Amino acid sequence: MPIIHIDFLEGRTQEQKEAMMKKVTEAICETLAVEPEKVRIILSEKSTDDISVGGVTLTKLRR
């Protein structure tokens, strides 16, 4: 059973997330020859305060 973890910045709509999960599921099924019911996807949305580059948060870098 494939388990896919996807981390991304918050701000996407529910429709965008569902479309992404559908496409990822299709790709996994095609490449690993598994049924869609076997695919698990875990989304983790992060704020720009939760991610840093060079020790500086993305929030501060975007200012």
N, C-alpha and C positions, 0 to 999 in steps of 0.2 A: 504494500500500500504506500504510494508516494505521498509524502507530506512536504508541502512547499511553504516556506516562510517568506513573506514579502514585507519589507520595511520601506516606508515612503513618507514623504511630508504630507501633513494634513492639508485639507482644502479640496479634495476631490469629491464629486457628487456620488451618491449611492449608485446611480446609473453607470458612472464611469468605473466604479469598483466592480460592479457586477459584470460589466463587459470585459474587464481585464481578467476576472476570474474565469469567465467562460473561455476566453482565448487561451489562457494558460492551461486550463483543463484539456482543451483540444490538443494543444501541443504535447502535453505529457502523454495523453492517450495514444497519439500518433507515434511518438518516439519510443515509448516504453511498452507499447502494446498492452495497455491495461484499460479496463472499463471505467467510464466516468465516475461510477459509484465508488470506485476505489481511491479516487484522488481527493486529498484533503489540502485545503489552502488556508493558511493563517495570515491575516493581514494585521500589521502593526503600524498605526499612524503615529508619526512623531511631530512634535512642534519644532519650530526653528530654534527654540531654546534648548532642545534636547540633543542637538547635533553641533559639533564644532569642527572647525578646520584650523589646524595650527594652534589649538587652544582657545580660539575665539568662536563664540556661538554664531550660527548662521544668521540669527536675528541681528546681531551687531555688524556682521559682514554686509548685510543687505542695506544698511543705512547709508 
